[in-house]
Amino acid sequence: MRWLSNPSTDPFYNMAFDEWCLQNGPKDEVVFYLWRNSPSVIIGISQNQYAEVNLGYLKEHGINLVRRSTGGGAVYHDLQNLNYSFVGPLSLLGTTAEGEHPSAVVMMAKALSEFGVNAEVSGRNDIFVDGHKVSGYAKRVWKDRTIVHGTLMYDVDIETLTAALDTPDSKLHRKGVASVRSRVTNLKDLMPFDSLDEMQSALQEKFSAGDAEIVLSPEQLAEIEAIRTNKYSNPDWIEGKWTEND
C-alpha cells in the first residue's frame, strides 16, 4: 500500500493534513500514514467542549484543544500515542462484509495480533486487547471517498488523560473515572517492542509492504498549511456552536 509521510506533531496541522488527503489523495487506491500529536485533546465535530473537556486543566498544563472533522468522542493524545489514517475510495475502504467496522480498523487489529497480542475490534469504535481498550477510531465520508483514523496507545500518560477529560458532565465522569481507567491500557507492556519508534517502524513496514511513498509538493504542503490556518487553528472552528452556558 502506498503511503505518505507526516512528521508533524502539530495537532492543528495534522487535522488539516487529514482533510487535504481526503479531498485530494489518489482517486483509485487506499493510502495510509502514521503520525503523532503533541499533548492535545481532540474533540469530535459536534461535541460540546464545555461538557466533555476540563478546559481549566488544559490551559494550566499547556494542552491544545483541537476539533476534528470526524464524529465520535473526545480523546487525549501525547507523543506516546501513535495515530493512523487510511484514506481512499469508499468502495475500497468501507465496512467489512459483516458490516460492522471499516476494513482499515480490522486490518489494524489483525496487524496488532500478528505482533503477539489478542486484539479485536469491539464495541462501537474501539480495538480491545484482553478486555482493555488500546485504540479508538473515527471516520468521515466526503463524496465517494472516506477517511478512517484512529489511535494506538503505546505509553500514554493515563493520569493526564483522565484529568483532561474529567468534567461533571463528561462520559468519563458518568461511567466512573476508576472504571474507565481500569478499562484502558497501553500497548507498551503487551507488545514485543522497546519503544514507540520501533512499533511505528514495524507497522510502517507491514502496511507499506515495500510500496512507494507519495511525496507531496511544496505547493501541496502550502495548501495544507492554509487549511490549518484558516480552519483548524481558527478559534471559531474550535469553539464550534457551543457556549459556556450550554
Secondary structure, DSSP 8 states (H G I E B T S, - for coil): --B-------HHHHHHHHHHHHHHS-SSS-EEEEE--SSEEEE-TT--HHHHS-HHHHHHHT-EEEE-SS-S--EEE-TTEEEEEEEEEHHHHSB-TTSSSBHHHHHHHHHHHHTTS-EEEETTTEEEETTEEEEEEEEEEETTEEEEEEEEESS--HHHHHHHT--TTSHHHHH-HHHHHHHB--STTTSS-SSHHHHHHHHHHHHHTT--B----HHHHHHHHHHIIIIIT-HHHHHTT--TT-
